[in-house]
Amino acid sequence: MRASNIAKAPQQPSYVSSTSTTVTISLPRSEDDGGSPITSYKLWVDAGDNFTSPFTLVPSYNGKDVLFTSNATLDGLVTGKTYRFKTQAVNQYGDSDFSLEVIVGVGADAPAPSGITRDTEFQSSESILVHWAPVFGDL
């Protein structure tokens, strides 16, 4: 239970995009400042080890931006790992409860399929069959 003057936990962050060296997430604001203006936000991340590690503050987050793009070098993120992020609002009375977590992976989005064709041999008035080239080669 939060003290009456501490801000309400921010809404859950959401995934925006990722590359092999960055993750971008949207950081919604708290809907209730507890009666004292929110002075900043804190962004936390785990170590990307199958959801078993404690959270630490993200070193490169400035406490203000609603859109955050990590820098793997500064924040210690590793391509191929999956991370949990969560936030807190801060006012003069202290830190809010944590938001719900967003789970994101570091790595480029998969490329779109190519070579999409309709198989005219297997179509009806209710369905069609399509084929496309494998994105990652033959699996």
Backbone torsions as a table, in degrees:
resi	resn	phi	psi	omega
1	MET	NA	134.4	-178.4
2	ARG	-90.3	149.9	174.3
3	ALA	-65.9	151.8	-172.4
4	SER	-62.8	-25.3	-178.1
5	ASN	-95.6	-6.5	177.8
6	ILE	-83.2	140.4	-178.6
7	ALA	-60.8	154.4	173.8
8	LYS	-71.9	150.7	177.5
9	ALA	-57.3	140.7	175.7
10	PRO	-63.0	162.7	174.1
11	GLN	-66.8	163.1	-178.6
12	GLN	-63.3	131.7	173.3
13	PRO	-61.7	160.4	178.3
14	SER	-134.4	148.6	179.7
15	TYR	-69.8	136.9	174.8
16	VAL	-113.2	-53.1	-179.0
17	SER	-167.7	170.5	174.0
18	SER	-152.2	157.8	173.7
19	THR	-131.7	-170.1	179.4
20	SER	-72.7	-12.3	-178.9
21	THR	-129.8	-0.5	-178.0
22	THR	-141.3	160.7	169.0
23	VAL	-134.6	132.7	176.2
24	THR	-113.8	129.1	178.1
25	ILE	-131.5	151.8	175.8
26	SER	-94.5	136.2	-175.4
27	LEU	-118.7	92.0	179.5
28	PRO	-63.7	157.0	-177.9
29	ARG	-89.9	164.3	175.5
30	SER	-70.5	143.7	179.2
31	GLU	-87.4	-7.5	-176.3
32	ASP	-146.0	116.5	-178.3
33	ASP	-85.3	2.7	178.8
34	GLY	73.6	10.9	-179.9
35	GLY	93.5	-0.1	177.3
36	SER	-132.9	131.9	-176.3
37	PRO	-53.3	140.1	175.0
38	ILE	-73.6	127.1	-177.1
39	THR	-94.3	-25.7	179.3
40	SER	-169.4	175.8	175.5
41	TYR	-126.9	152.8	174.9
42	LYS	-114.2	140.2	177.6
43	LEU	-117.5	129.8	-176.7
44	TRP	-119.2	149.2	177.9
45	VAL	-141.0	148.1	174.0
46	ASP	-90.3	-176.7	-174.7
47	ALA	-87.6	4.8	178.5
48	GLY	70.9	32.6	-177.2
49	ASP	-117.0	60.4	175.7
50	ASN	62.0	36.5	171.9
51	PHE	65.8	29.2	-178.8
52	THR	-111.9	-11.6	-174.9
53	SER	-91.5	158.1	173.8
54	PRO	-72.4	165.9	178.7
55	PHE	-89.7	149.5	172.8
56	THR	-131.0	157.0	177.7
57	LEU	-64.6	141.4	176.1
58	VAL	-77.8	116.6	-172.6
59	PRO	-63.8	-31.0	-174.0
60	SER	-93.2	-1.0	179.5
61	TYR	-79.6	131.4	-174.6
62	ASN	-87.3	-2.0	177.0
63	GLY	84.0	0.7	-175.3
64	LYS	-124.7	-40.9	-171.1
65	ASP	-65.7	143.9	177.1
66	VAL	-92.3	-10.4	174.5
67	LEU	-125.2	123.9	-176.7
68	PHE	-122.9	129.7	173.5
69	THR	-114.5	118.5	-179.9
70	SER	-69.7	160.4	171.9
71	ASN	-122.1	113.1	-173.9
72	ALA	-54.9	-38.1	-179.3
73	THR	-65.1	-47.6	-178.4
74	LEU	-72.8	-37.8	-172.3
75	ASP	-97.4	-4.1	175.8
76	GLY	74.6	20.5	179.5
77	LEU	-79.7	146.3	-175.7
78	VAL	-120.4	131.4	177.4
79	THR	-56.8	133.8	178.7
80	GLY	95.3	-9.6	178.4
81	LYS	-96.0	157.0	178.5
82	THR	-112.1	132.7	-174.0
83	TYR	-122.6	154.5	171.6
84	ARG	-108.2	135.7	175.2
85	PHE	-121.9	146.1	174.0
86	LYS	-150.2	163.1	-176.3
87	THR	-130.4	167.6	173.5
88	GLN	-141.0	148.2	172.0
89	ALA	-97.2	147.1	-179.2
90	VAL	-125.6	128.9	169.0
91	ASN	-128.7	-173.3	-174.7
92	GLN	-63.5	-15.3	-178.9
93	TYR	-95.4	-6.7	176.7
94	GLY	133.9	-165.2	-177.1
95	ASP	-93.5	139.8	176.4
96	SER	-71.8	174.9	167.8
97	ASP	-63.2	166.0	177.3
98	PHE	-76.9	150.1	170.8
99	SER	-71.4	171.6	167.9
100	LEU	-66.1	158.3	-177.6
101	GLU	-88.7	150.6	167.3
102	VAL	-113.1	139.9	-179.1
103	ILE	-109.9	124.1	-178.0
104	VAL	-137.1	152.8	176.4
105	GLY	-109.0	150.1	176.5
106	VAL	-95.6	120.1	-179.8
107	GLY	159.5	154.8	-179.2
108	ALA	-66.5	146.3	174.5
109	ASP	-62.8	149.3	178.6
110	ALA	-64.1	143.1	178.1
111	PRO	-68.7	155.5	178.4
112	ALA	-70.1	147.7	176.8
113	PRO	-65.4	155.5	178.7
114	SER	-130.7	171.5	177.5
115	GLY	65.4	37.1	-178.6
116	ILE	-73.8	126.4	178.6
117	THR	-134.7	150.9	176.3
118	ARG	-95.1	133.9	178.3
119	ASP	-89.9	103.2	-175.3
120	THR	-71.3	-16.1	179.1
121	GLU	-72.1	-28.1	-177.7
122	PHE	-118.7	69.0	176.4
123	GLN	-137.5	154.6	176.7
124	SER	-143.8	-175.4	178.1
125	SER	-71.8	-11.0	-178.0
126	GLU	-113.3	-11.5	-176.5
127	SER	-157.4	161.2	172.9
128	ILE	-137.5	161.6	176.2
129	LEU	-116.7	131.0	178.4
130	VAL	-120.6	155.1	176.8
131	HIS	-128.1	152.7	173.7
132	TRP	-150.3	160.7	-179.4
133	ALA	-70.8	138.6	177.3
134	PRO	-59.4	138.8	-179.4
135	VAL	-71.7	-37.0	-176.8
136	PHE	-113.8	31.8	-177.5
137	GLY	78.0	-172.1	179.9
138	ASP	-71.6	130.7	179.6
139	LEU	-101.5	NA	NA
